[in-house]
C-alpha cells in the first residue's frame, strides 16, 4: 500500500486532523502528508 493510500484510509476512517508527524526521510512521504493533512507539522527523526 502506498503512503497516500494509508493516509487517505486514515482520513476516511475519521481522522480529521493530525498535529505532527514524526517521520524518517522516506521518498514522497512529505508530499503525501501535505496532500492529505495540509496543516500538519513535521518532525524528522
N, C-alpha and C positions, 0 to 999 in steps of 0.2 A: 504494500500500500504506500502510495506517495505521501509526502508530508502534507500537501494541500488537502488530500482526501481525509487524512486523520483529523486535521484541524476543522474541516467542514463537517465531519461527523460529530465532533465535539459541539460545534455550534448548533447543529441540527438536534442534538440531544439536550439542548437548553443552556449551554454555557454561553452567556451573553457577553461577558467581558472578562478579560484577563489583564491583571495589573502589570505583571512582569513575567518574562520568560527568561530562564537561565539556560543557556544553550552553549554547545560547542560550535565551532565554525563549520557546520555542515552545509554543503552546497545547496543553495536555493532555499534554505530554511527561513532566513530572514524575510525573503520575498513572500513566501507562503504565509508567514505570520502576519505580515503587513497587509496582505490581501484579505485575510480573514478577520483579524483583530487590529485595525489600523491605529488604535490608541494605546496599544501595548508598548511597554518599555522593554529593553533588552539588557541582560547581564551576561557577559561572556565568561564562561568558566574556563 
